[in-house]
């Protein structure tokens, strides 16, 4: 029998060559850390950072200044009060009567060092005196102090007219009386340059509290009006009674003077005798009729007869021309008087 040949299969995969041994390469020794940025780039980054800090600081400063300016504007715009004192007094403020005006909070007057020392000395003396007095007397002394608030209105078109309007409101609507004296007017203009547009009036009126009375001082200078409001401890009835007694004394003293110097007829004749030129009339003084008002008018601390001048028309009616002031003390005529505005104009 023929023998079978056995085929020997040769391996299909070639035997892998043995791997060559890996040889580790030695790394060069580190000589130092290398910077990520070149030197010139680092300088630029530092400059940018510094500039950024400066910009942030400037922005914060601008924000703070703007906030400060806003606050200062808010502080500068102060609303004028609608009433003086409390609402219980029902005394309308200056702007409530004359209309909207620019209101300004007056700056407090500086107190000299000498005055402060004087005050300290006075307070020490008062403390020592109060210990020797009863509690009732000390309370009465404290109550006699008058607290005053000041309000100022500026940039007025016609300060005098505004002042007169508010004065008229006090006298006609709130029963205030004019208690202006020469000393008051002199004190108010002591530190100011005297001018024709400077006026000062002091008025007093009843309070809702029967134990006190209200005091209002009106001052105009240039384009501003200052209102000073105070409340005195004296009752209104007592104050009014004292004012009435003083007025009666003035009238009594005038009546004691020679009749020829104080009579109404004499005042009318005195004004007529001034003549056309001085009285600034268009015709001869004899063609006018002069009629003095009954009673005496107290103007800026002096007593006057107010003598009105009329012109008789063809239909036999009288038309008003002007008013003149005849001084009760010396029977002189030196002013023409505007009864509406209260302005006295010197005669040339």
Buried (B, 14 or more C-beta within 10 A) or exposed (E): EEEEEEEEEEEEEEEEEEEEEEEEEEEEEEEEEEEEEEEEEEEEEEEEEEEEEEEEEEEEEEEEEEEEEEEEEEEEEEEBBEBBBEEEBEBBBBBBBBEEBBBBEEEEEEEEEEEEEEEEEEEEEEEEEBEEEEEEEBEEEEEEEEEEEBBBBBEBEBBBBBBBBBBEBBBEEBEBBBBBEEEBBEEBBEEEEEEEEBBBBBBBBBBEBEEBBBBBBBBBBBBBBBBBBBBBBBBBEEBBEEBEEEEEEEEEEBEEEEEEBBBBEBBBBBBBEBEBEBBEBEEEBEEBBBEBBEEBBBBBEBBBBBBBBBBEEEEEEBEEBBBBBBBBEEBEBBBBBEEEEBBBBEBE
